[in-house]
Amino acid sequence: MTSIELSFSGQVALVTGSGRGIGRVVALRLARAGADVIINYHRNQAPAEEVAAQVREMGRRALVVKANLSKVEDVDLLFDALAAEFDGLDIFISNAASGFNRPALQQKVSGWDWTLNVNARAFLFAAQRAAPLMEKRGGGHIVSISSPGSTRVMPDYIAVGASKAALESLTRYLAVELAPKNIVVNAVSPGLVLTDALKHFAVLGDPQVIERAVANTPAGRVVTPEDVAELVAFLCSPAAFMIRGQVIVIDGGFTLIMPR
Ligand SMILES: NC(=O)c1ccc[n+]([C@@H]2O[C@H](COP(=O)([O-])OP(=O)(O)OC[C@H]3O[C@@H](n4cnc5c(N)ncnc54)[C@H](OP(=O)(O)O)[C@@H]3O)[C@@H](O)[C@H]2O)c1
């Protein structure tokens, strides 16, 4: 795929959940464009350290921070570590997500709390910490990573779907409230992307999910992490200044087709 020419030279970017999957590729994309990167992980330290090593090979600074974003104290811990190392923040990508995939009638309070806290609550309280750090730099960019389950119904996805609906709503409110601080806030909603998250569906759910997605995608293939990273990077660039509080779908046209 083609890559647009962007420069984030001298900028500081935080990407949550950036040891693996989409977050990893977003962190590396921002570093390639010149940003220093804060890499956050929860359970898997080794891949996060690998991302940091790659960022440093590009001549950028990298800071790896373990933080379980289901806890507000860990959100604070992440931002304390960031603020101790860097003089402000320019880009915040709220990418980390988790969830209990169960039918509605089997959902438990603990699963609901976990899913909503990681996927939605963490975004609000992270944005509270990000805003003053961005003000120090004269403004900034925030992008949340949502999913089509926010508006559409997917099997066993009720808690994650609700959390993503909350995330998108938070994105709109933050876009308005942070605009006077010159902070641009948007969301990206990718279609099916081949990451570890998908193994869960392929193994436990429908093994044909990927084949069907390709067949039903007008663009002829599923979305890659690189596709998502390119869009995220664009939304963090000056060219996206007038895009505010939007949820940009990147799915190769998958959601355009009405099932027969
Ligand atoms: N893959 C898709 O098809 C798809 C489609 C639409 C939207 N999305 C969205 O894209 C984003 C990335 O998805 P992905 O497919 O790359 O996921 P993934 O491969 O499952 O990776 C999830 C990431 O989130 C981190 N994470 C999970 N729980 C956390 C917690 N409590 N605190 C901090 N970090 C935590 C993980 O860190 P550890 O490795 O340390 O556990 C990991 O880096 C998510 O917001 C997801 O909803 C994905």
The ligand as a Gaussian input file, in Angstrom:
#p B3LYP/6-31G(d) Opt

LIG

0 1
 N       -8.768000      -6.650000      14.761000
 C       -9.931000      -6.214000      14.289000
 O      -10.554000      -6.847000      13.414000
 C      -10.514000      -4.923000      14.767000
 C      -11.643000      -4.420000      14.110000
 C      -12.224000      -3.217000      14.539000
 C      -11.659000      -2.554000      15.607000
 N      -10.552000      -3.043000      16.231000
 C      -10.008000      -2.260000      17.348000
 O       -8.640000      -1.978000      17.127000
 C       -7.959000      -1.881000      18.377000
 C       -6.763000      -2.828000      18.378000
 O       -7.249000      -4.133000      18.124000
 P       -6.271000      -5.366000      17.812000
 O       -7.007000      -6.255000      16.892000
 O       -4.919000      -4.861000      17.446000
 O       -6.232000      -6.047000      19.265000
 P       -5.229000      -7.115000      19.880000
 O       -4.319000      -7.666000      18.841000
 O       -6.085000      -8.039000      20.667000
 O       -4.368000      -6.212000      20.886000
 C       -4.993000      -5.623000      21.972000
 C       -4.032000      -4.647000      22.602000
 O       -4.685000      -4.024000      23.718000
 C       -3.895000      -4.196000      24.874000
 N       -4.732000      -4.336000      26.067000
 C       -5.731000      -5.219000      26.283000
 N       -6.242000      -5.050000      27.513000
 C       -5.548000      -4.026000      28.083000
 C       -5.598000      -3.394000      29.348000
 N       -6.460000      -3.785000      30.299000
 N       -4.738000      -2.374000      29.595000
 C       -3.840000      -1.990000      28.637000
 N       -3.735000      -2.560000      27.430000
 C       -4.580000      -3.577000      27.170000
 C       -3.068000      -5.452000      24.627000
 O       -1.904000      -5.414000      25.440000
 P       -1.163000      -6.791000      25.937000
 O       -0.583000      -7.412000      24.697000
 O       -0.124000      -6.362000      26.902000
 O       -2.234000      -7.634000      26.559000
 C       -2.782000      -5.327000      23.127000
 O       -1.684000      -4.496000      22.898000
 C       -8.993000      -2.207000      19.449000
 O       -9.545000      -1.003000      19.945000
 C      -10.041000      -2.990000      18.680000
 O      -11.325000      -2.935000      19.293000
 C       -9.968000      -4.217000      15.850000

